[in-house]
Amino acid sequence: MGSLLYLSRGDVEKVALPMEEIIRALEAAFLDKARGLAEAPPKPGVHPRRECFLHAMPASLPQRGAVGIKWVAGYPTNPKRGLPYISGLVILNDPETGLPISVMDCTWITAKRTAAASALAAKFLARRNARVLGICGCGVQGKTHLEALKVVLPSLEEVLLYDVSPEAARLFVEEMAPRYPELKFQKVSSAYEAVCESDIIVTAALILREAEPVIRKGWVRPGAFASAVDFDCYWTREALEEMDLIITDDEEQLSYYRSSGYFPRLPRVDGELGEIISGAIPGREDEKQRTMAVFLGLAIEDMVTALAILERARRMGLGTELPL
Ligand SMILES: NC(=O)c1ccc[n+]([C@@H]2O[C@H](COP(=O)([O-])OP(=O)(O)OC[C@H]3O[C@@H](n4cnc5c(N)ncnc54)[C@H](O)[C@@H]3O)[C@@H](O)[C@H]2O)c1
């Protein structure tokens, strides 16, 4: 029957797939999706504890030779236990036979591919000369978003950081400032300060059913691009209504989530990331537009990233072969 390659979280981290490569892989995957060459049904979830989820995320991309599933958990109570908020596994299968070829930790993949998707949106929707990045929520996603956005927006000069936990903002600077000595980091004491002067806004706080939205009408300056990683939880409806162009990663999945009570404040979406990449709908059209990505996360991102990791891991001799 053969074997599969098991890659622990440490193995996946050792592969250290460069962010540039993840963004490229996602661009190809979203183009496939726009051309009807990808299959990724809306993710079903179970909820063993309040405000916690486990999602099953299958996808197939025949053009990329990628097929498999991510089984991912989000437990907002975990950081207090010294555990990651997001955890889980990816299973990759052989598209020819369906047999499993690899099982790997998905924590690193989720952290990086989510930010890569925002960066891909920024490539098409942000102003080329964007200078100031404002981040609300300085955890894992806050950090990977800086890494990914810097790849597509080398013009960035300044990062404004807001977190309800000043310690999280402090740790952000401690970890990221040495990696980006060319950037000026500034911790601010309100979400308003992180948003109102920023060209790029990332909200990466918590996804809660009973959210208390923070960002209000008039805060986002003309020409800004925003990525709401935490669904619409950080945004009032009036602030979202001010955005000129709102895209998502998959309208079918968004509708599925809406039908179960999520996104009560999101007024509309104007298209999908794949349609922007393929040119089916225009990206940014002028310097004044306020543009926005509201992505739920798609399994096509996980599968192409996991496959690239598997290929590198094999070359590097990493992982443990397990019999099937
Ligand atoms: N859309 C996607 O594909 C996707 C993928 C992964 C994670 N997420 C979401 O991204 C968010 C962040 O995930 P993470 O892994 O970075 O979590 P994390 O726990 O590492 O970081 C979250 C940070 O937000 C801070 N925070 C909480 N409430 C806040 C508030 N009101 N204002 C400012 N800061 C606040 C916390 O103190 C923490 O530092 C979560 O909502 C998660 O569900 C989305």
Ligand as a Chemical Component Dictionary entry (heavy atoms), coordinates in Angstrom:
data_LIG
# 
_chem_comp.id                   LIG 
_chem_comp.type                 NON-POLYMER 
_chem_comp.pdbx_formal_charge   0 
_chem_comp.three_letter_code    LIG 
# 
loop_
_chem_comp_atom.comp_id 
_chem_comp_atom.atom_id 
_chem_comp_atom.alt_atom_id 
_chem_comp_atom.type_symbol 
_chem_comp_atom.charge 
_chem_comp_atom.model_Cartn_x 
_chem_comp_atom.model_Cartn_y 
_chem_comp_atom.model_Cartn_z 
_chem_comp_atom.pdbx_ordinal 
LIG N1  N1  N 0  -10.103 34.520 7.283  1  
LIG C1  C1  C 0  -9.207  33.553 7.451  2  
LIG O1  O1  O 0  -8.859  32.820 6.541  3  
LIG C2  C2  C 0  -8.558  33.394 8.782  4  
LIG C3  C3  C 0  -7.502  32.482 8.952  5  
LIG C4  C4  C 0  -6.856  32.422 10.188 6  
LIG C5  C5  C 0  -7.276  33.229 11.222 7  
LIG N2  N2  N 1  -8.338  34.054 11.004 8  
LIG C6  C6  C 0  -8.817  34.931 12.054 9  
LIG O2  O2  O 0  -7.848  35.942 12.295 10 
LIG C7  C7  C 0  -7.979  36.407 13.630 11 
LIG C8  C8  C 0  -6.635  36.470 14.320 12 
LIG O3  O3  O 0  -6.072  35.175 14.380 13 
LIG P1  P1  P 0  -4.662  34.946 15.065 14 
LIG O4  O4  O 0  -4.248  33.548 14.749 15 
LIG O5  O5  O -1 -3.777  36.070 14.705 16 
LIG O6  O6  O 0  -5.072  35.057 16.613 17 
LIG P2  P2  P 0  -4.137  35.553 17.815 18 
LIG O7  O7  O 0  -4.801  35.073 19.061 19 
LIG O8  O8  O 0  -2.728  35.165 17.575 20 
LIG O9  O9  O 0  -4.222  37.149 17.741 21 
LIG C9  C9  C 0  -5.383  37.884 17.971 22 
LIG C10 C10 C 0  -4.956  39.201 18.627 23 
LIG O10 O10 O 0  -6.080  40.086 18.637 24 
LIG C11 C11 C 0  -6.052  40.797 19.879 25 
LIG N3  N3  N 0  -7.376  41.344 20.111 26 
LIG C12 C12 C 0  -8.480  40.726 20.599 27 
LIG N4  N4  N 0  -9.528  41.588 20.611 28 
LIG C13 C13 C 0  -9.069  42.765 20.117 29 
LIG C14 C14 C 0  -9.654  44.023 19.882 30 
LIG N5  N5  N 0  -10.948 44.245 20.132 31 
LIG N6  N6  N 0  -8.881  45.008 19.356 32 
LIG C15 C15 C 0  -7.567  44.788 19.103 33 
LIG N7  N7  N 0  -6.963  43.615 19.314 34 
LIG C16 C16 C 0  -7.699  42.611 19.816 35 
LIG C17 C17 C 0  -5.581  39.772 20.874 36 
LIG O11 O11 O 0  -5.085  40.382 22.058 37 
LIG C18 C18 C 0  -4.491  39.058 20.066 38 
LIG O12 O12 O 0  -3.235  39.674 20.232 39 
LIG C19 C19 C 0  -8.963  35.445 14.283 40 
LIG O13 O13 O 0  -10.222 36.040 14.271 41 
LIG C20 C20 C 0  -8.967  34.243 13.381 42 
LIG O14 O14 O 0  -10.177 33.509 13.438 43 
LIG C21 C21 C 0  -8.960  34.173 9.826  44 
# 
loop_
_chem_comp_bond.comp_id 
_chem_comp_bond.atom_id_1 
_chem_comp_bond.atom_id_2 
_chem_comp_bond.value_order 
_chem_comp_bond.pdbx_ordinal 
LIG N1  C1  SING 1  
LIG C1  O1  DOUB 2  
LIG C1  C2  SING 3  
LIG C2  C3  SING 4  
LIG C2  C21 DOUB 5  
LIG C3  C4  DOUB 6  
LIG C4  C5  SING 7  
LIG C5  N2  DOUB 8  
LIG N2  C6  SING 9  
LIG N2  C21 SING 10 
LIG C6  O2  SING 11 
LIG C6  C20 SING 12 
LIG O2  C7  SING 13 
LIG C7  C8  SING 14 
LIG C7  C19 SING 15 
LIG C8  O3  SING 16 
LIG O3  P1  SING 17 
LIG P1  O4  DOUB 18 
LIG P1  O5  SING 19 
LIG P1  O6  SING 20 
LIG O6  P2  SING 21 
LIG P2  O7  DOUB 22 
LIG P2  O8  SING 23 
LIG P2  O9  SING 24 
LIG O9  C9  SING 25 
LIG C9  C10 SING 26 
LIG C10 O10 SING 27 
LIG C10 C18 SING 28 
LIG O10 C11 SING 29 
LIG C11 N3  SING 30 
LIG C11 C17 SING 31 
LIG N3  C12 SING 32 
LIG N3  C16 SING 33 
LIG C12 N4  DOUB 34 
LIG N4  C13 SING 35 
LIG C13 C14 SING 36 
LIG C13 C16 DOUB 37 
LIG C14 N5  SING 38 
LIG C14 N6  DOUB 39 
LIG N6  C15 SING 40 
LIG C15 N7  DOUB 41 
LIG N7  C16 SING 42 
LIG C17 O11 SING 43 
LIG C17 C18 SING 44 
LIG C18 O12 SING 45 
LIG C19 O13 SING 46 
LIG C19 C20 SING 47 
LIG C20 O14 SING 48 
# 
